[in-house]
Amino acid sequence: MQLDEMTSKRKKHLTSWKVVRRCVMFFMTICVIPVLLFLMVTTENYMRPMRSNRFFLRPQLGYTDKAHPKMSKNMTAIGNRLERRKQFLKRACKNLGLNLHGNDTLHKPNPWEFLVNTKYRLIWCNIFKAASSSWMYNFNILAGYSPDFLKKTKQVALNLARQKYPRQSIESLRKAFNGSLSFLIVRHPLERLLSGYRDKIEHALPHSLHKKLGNQIIMKYRPLTVTGKSRRTKVPTFEEFVLYLLDCVKNGESLDMHWTPIVEFCTPCMFNFDIVAHTETLQEDQEYLIYKAGLQDIIKPEWKNSGKGMTAQQVDKYYSQLTRAQILQLYHIYRYDFELFNYTLTGYLNVGIMDKDPAALLDAINMKDLTRKSNRVVR
């Protein structure tokens, strides 16, 4: 009798253990394994460029006004690299379906930010936070303003430029493309975003629109203290700014021109650009551009407005404030910029904070299917 009772208890114990083990296995199957698979896939997809980066990215820190001694010998090699970038952009546009015309901002040509110099037959699409100050200066020189005047004037460079370069219609812009040298300068999407935050939010001028925006971000995204007062710092953190940006996209709200995706700003798949310069190789790209335009005696390659420190060196400091899910969400906002210009998340995703909740990573995946209700740009 005692033996039967012991056997019965052992069977119940084993049955209970089997139930617990099955529950654990079930939890692993539905929660942990998908996250592990997701991390494996994202590591492959987000960190690997679509093709080798050898002709896309060769970092050149510390830009100067002096030409490289071997520049003349390297001109052909630089031209070949830029031609490969141009062809890469064409293929990417076709693969993503962005070369097809439509009525949305991704498929409708946007001529708003183009500057057309008819005298020197040079066309530039101005992308803010991608050497825009340097080339706004150059275009003002080409427009006839003297260096001394540009140094002393209190007027905004863009306003000066627009007095000489009126906004183009799609028809006039397409006509200008025939026989002109056209170019745009691109930058890593997340580095450009950080540059926009540091320049316009972190170092916003008093009483400016961006200063007011910063205050609104603090009011909405910064929790109050026990005393009912907000924290002392009057500048939104980078995380608070990113939360604001993510909500703007989810709600279909307008984006500021300093962090609007390039694919919407310049619609690069709608125009046949001759040169796609990268800030990572800006010195050589500018040398080649100026050489091709025959403007060596009028303008020179330089990168102005870098007084707040090089943004590329600040990536770890700022992106380590974000979770990896937040960084992936940013990727999906700028996904086309990443794919068109062959950028990856290398150096960004790995510095992010590991998410405590695996569901956050799944939400980041689903964001890529989010439809923007509005794509108007705040100007």
Buried (B, 14 or more C-beta within 10 A) or exposed (E): EEEEEEEEEEEEEEEEEEEEEEEEEEEEEEEEEEBEEBBEEBEEEBBEBBEEBEBBBEEBEEBEEEBBEEBEEBBEEBBEBBBBBBEBBBEBBEEBEBBEEEEEBBBBBBBBBBBBBEEBBBBBBBBBBBBBBBBBBBBBBBBEBEEEEBEEEEEEBBEBBEEBBEEBEEEBBBEBBEEBBBBBBBBBBBBBBBBBBBBBBBEBEEEEEBBEBBBEBBEEBBEEEEEEEBEEEEBBBBBBBBBBBBEBBBEEBEBBBBBBBBBBBBBBBBBEBBBBBBBBBBBBBBBBBBBBBEBEEEBBBBBBBBEEEEBBEBBEEBBEBBBBBBBBBBBBBBBBBBBBBBBBBBBBBBBBBEBEEBEBBBBBBEBEEEEBEEBEBBE
